[in-house]
């Protein structure tokens, strides 16, 4: 199976930042040999009593057993541990998959001294193969014995599959007079058209935030970040984003609804989510270019978003960008096929700050040279104005190269 270490690092890579400890969070990584050999494939996080949790999950109608487990556990609003495995997604595995989740949670609960429904689970990798439960549960005690507070970077690497670089982000925020930390890691490279998040993403903070307020912040932040990113239009069966708040920081009590007191905290969460989401787009399988699509003048923000995603998911648009071909007709096509309100005679299309078409026809005197020059860069900007209203949205994707076929054609071999 292809893994990040087998692939050339994306030319769009961003370096993994320094990630300081988050008070209350202890992290461990280890090797269970679930699918990979000679690399860490298990990640563990352990949290203190009173930790609250929020989560958003895939809308794919064939979710993995870990997604079902987390959805049920989330109803309690409390968390004491997280276990993540790479190499096998535990999806479409029936009763065996559910039993793996149960046994893993029970084993982890015994180590953390908590209830099984306070243990959250996530898995990523091949679909339809039973996860070797015994290997996983046998590895947990050793990982737990080596827990530390400074292993964020190790964890970012241990959750990778076809990723070519680890993804992490950290920010600080103020709640009252106190400074709190928000840190997160993510993995994702292919099967990325999040209908909530990316494949896997885990954030933690030392803030003390009620579960309901935490959930609202995470959902809004995911909508603005991960739900505005696509690599290949395929929504994973395993998409999971979890945010844990340990409550280790000393700050004024936050009301159940959150409110203005959490404004700066929400800003920090949003920034971490956005940075991670763009790292996923930068690491799209075979990607050579990051593409930003700005849509304005739509009848609503929701309509603008749908038009942007139609462009971002178009193989013809993405291959034109890969080939540095200024074929703006493909963008027009993608707008028209979105099913959203559009008027050909009001539509404007531009690339790299140069308008190519306006009001249903090519711009008089249009010079393709600056557009081609822009498309030769690593980051390409597409602008579309519908001329119908005030709705606007920005989405991100990557180009589509032969590398995507190479990676996915050999995924299980």
Buried (B, 14 or more C-beta within 10 A) or exposed (E): BBBBEEBEEBEBBBEBEEBEBBBBBBBBBBBBBBBBEEBBBBBBBBBBEBBBBBBBBBEBEEBBBBBBBBEEBBEEBBBBBBBBBBBBBBBBBEEEBBBBBBBBBEBBBBBBEBBBBBBBBBBBBBBEBBBBBEBBBEBBEEBBEBBEEEBBBBBBBBBBBBBBBBBBBBBBBBBBEBBBBBBBBBBBBBBBBBBBBBBBBBBBBBBBBBBBBBBBBBBBBBBBBBBBBBBBBBBBBBBBBBBBBBBBBEBEEBEEEBEEBBEBBBBBBBBBBBBBBBBBBBBBBBBBBBBBBBBBBBBBBEBBBBBBBBBBBBEBBBBBBBEBEBBBBBBBBBBBEBEBBBEEEBBBBBBBEBBBBBEEEEBEEBEEEEBBEBBEEEEBBBBBBBBBBEBBBBBBBBBBBEBBEEBBEEBEE
